[in-house]
Amino acid sequence: MHARWPKQQRLIAQLRDILQRDFGCRDAWVVVSGGRCRLEVHVGGRRMMLLEDAEDAFWARFYAPVQRERLHLGERIVETQIWRRPTPALVAILTPYWRDRMGPRPSPEEPEPDA
């Protein structure tokens, strides 16, 4: 995993949780190959690709710059760091990709159809 994108494994787990809880997937994972990344899901007995892009473009959509302030030897220092977006923002990012591939998001009460 690329050092530019901190805590990628935690982000992947968070995306999996969101896709299972909010979108009704059985599983989700990220495949990294040849400088490209794919977000794949298992839903309704099928394996589907939800999103594919160049590695940096893929990860950039899930992160945002955040300014952190700290004191060093009495001097206030402001640093810009890259952090994962919060869960509601991740849901909003994933929704259009889901809609394009699968249609409208299932309602929470609606069980997943068996394959």
Short mmCIF file of the C-alpha atoms (twelve columns), coordinates in Angstrom:
data_MODEL
# 
_entry.id   MODEL 
# 
loop_
_atom_site.group_PDB 
_atom_site.id 
_atom_site.type_symbol 
_atom_site.label_atom_id 
_atom_site.label_alt_id 
_atom_site.label_comp_id 
_atom_site.label_asym_id 
_atom_site.label_seq_id 
_atom_site.Cartn_x 
_atom_site.Cartn_y 
_atom_site.Cartn_z 
_atom_site.pdbx_PDB_model_num 
ATOM 1   C CA . MET A 1   0.000   0.000   0.000   1 
ATOM 2   C CA . HIS A 2   1.169   3.503   -0.802  1 
ATOM 3   C CA . ALA A 3   2.431   5.657   2.109   1 
ATOM 4   C CA . ARG A 4   0.701   8.716   0.652   1 
ATOM 5   C CA . TRP A 5   -2.661  7.325   1.703   1 
ATOM 6   C CA . PRO A 6   -2.509  6.653   5.478   1 
ATOM 7   C CA . LYS A 7   -4.378  3.783   7.114   1 
ATOM 8   C CA . GLN A 8   -5.540  2.207   3.863   1 
ATOM 9   C CA . GLN A 9   -6.321  -1.112  5.539   1 
ATOM 10  C CA . ARG A 10  -8.639  0.676   7.978   1 
ATOM 11  C CA . LEU A 11  -10.291 2.503   5.066   1 
ATOM 12  C CA . ILE A 12  -10.817 -0.777  3.192   1 
ATOM 13  C CA . ALA A 13  -12.462 -2.277  6.298   1 
ATOM 14  C CA . GLN A 14  -14.611 0.850   6.645   1 
ATOM 15  C CA . LEU A 15  -15.700 0.659   2.988   1 
ATOM 16  C CA . ARG A 16  -16.572 -3.031  3.473   1 
ATOM 17  C CA . ASP A 17  -18.650 -2.183  6.564   1 
ATOM 18  C CA . ILE A 18  -20.476 0.613   4.748   1 
ATOM 19  C CA . LEU A 19  -21.203 -1.541  1.697   1 
ATOM 20  C CA . GLN A 20  -22.490 -4.389  3.868   1 
ATOM 21  C CA . ARG A 21  -24.558 -2.233  6.229   1 
ATOM 22  C CA . ASP A 22  -25.901 0.488   3.928   1 
ATOM 23  C CA . PHE A 23  -25.922 -1.204  0.525   1 
ATOM 24  C CA . GLY A 24  -26.665 -4.852  1.393   1 
ATOM 25  C CA . CYS A 25  -23.451 -6.439  0.051   1 
ATOM 26  C CA . ARG A 26  -22.267 -9.759  1.386   1 
ATOM 27  C CA . ASP A 27  -18.615 -8.711  1.030   1 
ATOM 28  C CA . ALA A 28  -16.422 -6.047  -0.562  1 
ATOM 29  C CA . TRP A 29  -12.703 -5.778  -1.263  1 
ATOM 30  C CA . VAL A 30  -10.104 -3.692  -3.097  1 
ATOM 31  C CA . VAL A 31  -7.895  -5.244  -5.793  1 
ATOM 32  C CA . VAL A 32  -4.627  -3.433  -6.573  1 
ATOM 33  C CA . SER A 33  -2.934  -4.485  -9.799  1 
ATOM 34  C CA . GLY A 34  -0.615  -2.759  -12.255 1 
ATOM 35  C CA . GLY A 35  -1.071  0.757   -10.860 1 
ATOM 36  C CA . ARG A 36  -4.868  0.464   -10.903 1 
ATOM 37  C CA . CYS A 37  -7.392  -0.245  -8.147  1 
ATOM 38  C CA . ARG A 38  -10.827 -1.864  -8.271  1 
ATOM 39  C CA . LEU A 39  -13.525 -1.915  -5.621  1 
ATOM 40  C CA . GLU A 40  -15.409 -5.186  -6.023  1 
ATOM 41  C CA . VAL A 41  -18.528 -6.360  -4.216  1 
ATOM 42  C CA . HIS A 42  -20.356 -9.635  -3.744  1 
ATOM 43  C CA . VAL A 43  -24.086 -9.003  -3.888  1 
ATOM 44  C CA . GLY A 44  -27.060 -11.124 -4.892  1 
ATOM 45  C CA . GLY A 45  -24.854 -14.120 -5.644  1 
ATOM 46  C CA . ARG A 46  -22.764 -12.107 -8.116  1 
ATOM 47  C CA . ARG A 47  -19.334 -10.534 -8.014  1 
ATOM 48  C CA . MET A 48  -19.444 -6.992  -9.426  1 
ATOM 49  C CA . MET A 49  -16.897 -4.241  -9.973  1 
ATOM 50  C CA . LEU A 50  -18.219 -1.061  -8.372  1 
ATOM 51  C CA . LEU A 51  -15.343 1.290   -9.134  1 
ATOM 52  C CA . GLU A 52  -12.059 1.159   -11.073 1 
ATOM 53  C CA . ASP A 53  -9.445  3.892   -11.500 1 
ATOM 54  C CA . ALA A 54  -5.713  4.642   -11.474 1 
ATOM 55  C CA . GLU A 55  -4.307  4.036   -7.988  1 
ATOM 56  C CA . ASP A 56  -3.858  7.679   -6.940  1 
ATOM 57  C CA . ALA A 57  -7.207  8.763   -8.404  1 
ATOM 58  C CA . PHE A 58  -8.932  5.795   -6.740  1 
ATOM 59  C CA . TRP A 59  -7.640  6.596   -3.253  1 
ATOM 60  C CA . ALA A 60  -7.862  10.407  -3.565  1 
ATOM 61  C CA . ARG A 61  -11.679 10.366  -3.578  1 
ATOM 62  C CA . PHE A 62  -11.722 8.739   -0.113  1 
ATOM 63  C CA . TYR A 63  -9.321  11.194  1.564   1 
ATOM 64  C CA . ALA A 64  -9.400  14.927  2.326   1 
ATOM 65  C CA . PRO A 65  -6.736  17.388  3.468   1 
ATOM 66  C CA . VAL A 66  -7.064  18.383  7.121   1 
ATOM 67  C CA . GLN A 67  -5.149  21.086  8.934   1 
ATOM 68  C CA . ARG A 68  -3.676  20.079  12.288  1 
ATOM 69  C CA . GLU A 69  -2.282  22.543  14.761  1 
ATOM 70  C CA . ARG A 70  0.441   21.668  17.268  1 
ATOM 71  C CA . LEU A 71  2.914   23.359  19.551  1 
ATOM 72  C CA . HIS A 72  6.641   22.777  19.134  1 
ATOM 73  C CA . LEU A 73  8.969   24.545  21.582  1 
ATOM 74  C CA . GLY A 74  6.257   27.107  22.244  1 
ATOM 75  C CA . GLU A 75  5.708   27.813  18.565  1 
ATOM 76  C CA . ARG A 76  2.347   27.082  16.965  1 
ATOM 77  C CA . ILE A 77  2.736   24.987  13.809  1 
ATOM 78  C CA . VAL A 78  -0.083  24.285  11.338  1 
ATOM 79  C CA . GLU A 79  0.381   21.198  9.161   1 
ATOM 80  C CA . THR A 80  -1.812  19.894  6.389   1 
ATOM 81  C CA . GLN A 81  -2.299  16.138  6.501   1 
ATOM 82  C CA . ILE A 82  -4.346  13.684  4.478   1 
ATOM 83  C CA . TRP A 83  -7.085  11.879  6.460   1 
ATOM 84  C CA . ARG A 84  -9.862  9.473   5.602   1 
ATOM 85  C CA . ARG A 85  -13.213 11.115  4.969   1 
ATOM 86  C CA . PRO A 86  -15.950 10.525  7.587   1 
ATOM 87  C CA . THR A 87  -18.478 7.724   7.110   1 
ATOM 88  C CA . PRO A 88  -21.363 9.912   5.807   1 
ATOM 89  C CA . ALA A 89  -19.046 11.362  3.151   1 
ATOM 90  C CA . LEU A 90  -17.929 7.856   2.118   1 
ATOM 91  C CA . VAL A 91  -21.578 6.772   1.758   1 
ATOM 92  C CA . ALA A 92  -22.220 9.847   -0.414  1 
ATOM 93  C CA . ILE A 93  -19.167 9.026   -2.566  1 
ATOM 94  C CA . LEU A 94  -20.191 5.379   -3.052  1 
ATOM 95  C CA . THR A 95  -23.886 6.049   -3.778  1 
ATOM 96  C CA . PRO A 96  -23.545 7.260   -7.419  1 
ATOM 97  C CA . TYR A 97  -21.256 4.342   -8.306  1 
ATOM 98  C CA . TRP A 98  -23.741 1.927   -6.738  1 
ATOM 99  C CA . ARG A 99  -26.661 3.561   -8.564  1 
ATOM 100 C CA . ASP A 100 -24.854 3.324   -11.932 1 
ATOM 101 C CA . ARG A 101 -24.050 -0.385  -11.508 1 
ATOM 102 C CA . MET A 102 -26.881 -1.752  -9.364  1 
ATOM 103 C CA . GLY A 103 -29.772 0.726   -9.360  1 
ATOM 104 C CA . PRO A 104 -31.211 2.422   -6.269  1 
ATOM 105 C CA . ARG A 105 -29.837 1.547   -2.841  1 
ATOM 106 C CA . PRO A 106 -31.882 -1.090  -1.010  1 
ATOM 107 C CA . SER A 107 -33.878 0.093   1.982   1 
ATOM 108 C CA . PRO A 108 -32.584 -1.186  5.356   1 
ATOM 109 C CA . GLU A 109 -35.722 -3.305  5.880   1 
ATOM 110 C CA . GLU A 110 -35.448 -4.967  2.479   1 
ATOM 111 C CA . PRO A 111 -33.617 -8.329  2.694   1 
ATOM 112 C CA . GLU A 112 -31.139 -9.283  -0.013  1 
ATOM 113 C CA . PRO A 113 -32.656 -11.692 -2.555  1 
ATOM 114 C CA . ASP A 114 -31.181 -15.181 -2.445  1 
ATOM 115 C CA . ALA A 115 -29.286 -16.283 -5.520  1 
# 
